[in-house]
Amino acid sequence: MPPAFIHLKVLLPFQIFAEKTGVSRIVAETREGSFGLLPHRRDCVAALAPGILIYETKADGEVFVAVDEGVIVKTGLDVLVSVRRAVGGTDLGKLRDLVEQEFMTLDEREQSVRSVMEKVETGFLLRLAAFQHE
């Protein structure tokens, strides 16, 4: 039987970041730690933490991709990775620094929007609770 290879697709909200065939292994990071995917591993779904996604092909060797939080889905020999942001590179140290600077810290605007949304949600829940007591 010929060796099986994974078909990897990394999806961003509005485009395909990468699509690779002939992938022999993938290593991804979750909040619980990193895990590996081989072609004949059982199907699975996992939530990804911001970190480094590693995949290996015969042509490219080991490739590193800095990814934001997202999800990874393995079905058969197909692996879909859906993340908000992704950046590829060959220098693992620079990618790790990029993840820490860009992906793991929220910018001021995003924090402000989240704060406003929390206030709106709290107000809605208080009004709903008052309405139920009337």
PyMOL commands that set and color helices and strands:
alter all, ss='L'
color gray80, all
select helices_A, chain A and resi 92-103+108-133
alter helices_A, ss='H'
color red, helices_A
select strands_A, chain A and resi 6-12+15-30+33-37+44-48+51-57+61-67+70-75+78-83+86-89
alter strands_A, ss='S'
color yellow, strands_A
deselect
rebuild
show_as cartoon
